[in-house]
C-alpha cells in the first residue's frame, strides 16, 4: 500500500500548532468525545456519531473510550509544482469549514510522513498498545462485518468511517487505553503524548497564505 508523503494537522490557535512543532505534542481525545459532538450538533463534521462503529445500520460501537489523534494525509500524487517551482497540495473548502472555527487565526502544520511515524514507538506511547494507519471510507452494513469488527481486539472499527467524510483524507493514531467517557468528564478526558521536535522538518502555514481556487485552496510547502 502506498504511503502518504505528508500528514497535516489543522489548528484554530497558533500556540497549539507550535506545541506540535516544538514538542511533538499529540493531544488525544477519546472517540466518545466526537460521538457527542455530533449528538450535540456542534463543530460541523468534526463530530461523528458512528465513531468506532461495528455497524452503520445498528449503531453498535466499540473502543469509544480509546484516545485517537486525527490528521489529513497527503499522498505523493496529490503534490503539484507550480511555474515558480513551488510544491503545493490542494484541500476542499469543506475541510476549512470543518476544522477552522475562526479561519483568520487558523494554521496548518505539515509534517513529512516518514519523520512523523518513525517517532511513534512503544516508548513514546508509554508502553501502550497502539495502531496507526489510513482511515477506510465505506458503510458497514453486513452481519458478517459487524461480527468481525465486534470481536476484533485490534481497534479496527476506529479506522472505518462513512463515505461522507472521505474528503477529510484522514490518517489516524489510536491507543488502547481506557479514558473517562462519562457525560461529566468527557470534555476534559484526554491523553497527551510527545514525539519530539519537528521544527526542522515540518511546515507551518497560516490561513492567510492559502491560495484560493474553485472550491478549495492550494497550500504551499516550499
N, C-alpha and C positions, 0 to 999 in steps of 0.2 A: 504494500500500500504506500502511495506517495505521501511524503511528509510535508507539513507546512514549511514555508520559508520564514515566516514571522508570526508572532502572536501579538495581538493588540488589546489593550485594556482602556476602557473609557472612564473618565472621572469628571465630576462636576466641580471639584475643588483641587487646585494645583498642589496643595500641601500633601494630599494623599497620593497623588501621582509621584511626587518627589520621594515619598517614603518607599514606593515600589522601586524607583530608580536607585536610591542610595542604600536601601536596606534589603531589597527584595522582599518587602513585606506583603504577604498574602492574607487579607482579612476575609476569612471564610465563614459564610452563613450556613445554617442547616437548611436542607431542601425545603423543610416545612415553612420556612420564612417566605419563600417565593410562592408557595401554595397560598398562604394567607394574603400575599399582596394582591393576587387576582381575586380572591374571595372578597377582599375589601374594595376592589375596584380601583386600586392605586398603582401608580408607576407604569401605566401602559403595559407593554409586553415584556417588562422585566418579570412580572408575575406569571405563574403557570400552575393552575390547579391540578395538573396531571404530572407534576414533578414526581419522579420515582414510580410512575405508573407501571403496573403489570398488565393493565388493560385500559384502553382509552374509551371503552364502552361501559365497563363496570365501575371504573374509577378506583380500582384496588391499587394502592401504592405501597412501596416498601423502601426502607432505608431513609425515610424522610428526616431522621434525626442526625444523619451524616452531614458533615460540612462539605461544601462544594465551592469551587472558585472557577469563574467563567471568563473566557477570553474569546476574541474573534481570531480565527485563523486566516492567514493569507497564504494561498498556495503559490508555488513558483509561477504557474501560468497566469496568475492574476496580477503579476507585476508587469508594468509597462515602462518604456523610456520615451520621454518627450524629445523635441527637437534640440533642446539645450543639454541633453544627456542626463537629465534628472530622472531618478526612479520614483515611481508612484504606484499606488493601488487605489481602487475605487470602492466606495461604500454607498449603499442606498440611503436616501434621506430618512427612511424609516428607522435606520439604526440610530441616527441623531435624535429622533423623536423618542425612541425607547430609552436611551442611556444618558441623555443630557436634559436635566430639568431646567438648566439655565445654559443655553448654548453659548452665551457670551463669555462665560467663565470656563467652558468645557475644554478639556485637554485629553490627548490620547498618548499613551506610552506604547511604543512598538519595540519589541524585543526579538532578536533572532531566535527562532525555534530551538536550534541545536544548543544554544547557550542556556536557554531557559530550562529545558527538560533535563539537561545534564546536572542541574542543581537539585532536582527532585530526587532525593535519596532517602534510605531508611533513617539516616542521621538527621537530615533537615526536617523530616516529618515526625521526629521524636519516636522512632521505632514503631509507628502505627502502620497498619495495613493501608495501602493506597493504590489507586489506579488513575491513569490519565490518558486520554485519547480524544479523538474527534467524536462529536455527537452524531448519532444516526437519526435522520428525519424520516418518520413514517408512522402510520397508525398501527396500534397493537390491538387487534380485534379478535384474533382466533383463540380458541380454547387452548390449543397446543402451545402457543406463545405465552399465554397467561400462566399456564402451569410451569413452563420452563423458567420464566422470569421470577415466579413466586418462590421457587425452591433454590434458585441460583444464589450463592452466597458471595458472589464477586461484584455486586453492586451494578450489574448490567442494566437494570431498569433506570438508573440515574443517567444513562448515556443515550436514552431514546426520547426524542421529542416529536411532537406533531409537525407535519409538513408546513403549517402556517408560520413556523419560526425559522424556516430554512435560510432566509436572507441574513440571519444573525451569524451563520457560519461558525458555530461555537466549538471551541476546544475546552475541555473540562477536566478539572482535577477533583477527585473525590477521596475522602479519607474516612476510614471505618472507625469512627469514634462517636459515642452516644452523647449528643449535646442536649441541653434542656429545650423542650419544644412546647411547654405549656403556654397558654394564652398570656399569662403574666410575664413569662421570661423570654418569649420569642424575639422581641426587638433587641435584646441585649445579648442573646446567645450567639457565641462565635468562637472560632479557633483561629489563632494567628500563628503563622509560621514564617520563617525568614530564610531566604535563599541567597542573600549576599548582594553586593554592589553590582548593579547593571549599568552604571553611568557611562562606562567606556564603550559599551556595545549597543545600548538602546537609543531610541529617538523619542523626543518629547515634542508633540505637535499641538499647538493651540488651535482652537476652533477658528480663530481669525485667519489662520494660514490655510484653511481648507479652500480648495478651488471648486466652485460650483459648476456643475454641468448637468443638463437634462434633469433627471430626477434623483441626482445624487451628488457626490463630492469626490474629487481627487485628493489624496493625502500623499505628500511628497516626503520621502525618507532620505533622499540625497539631493 
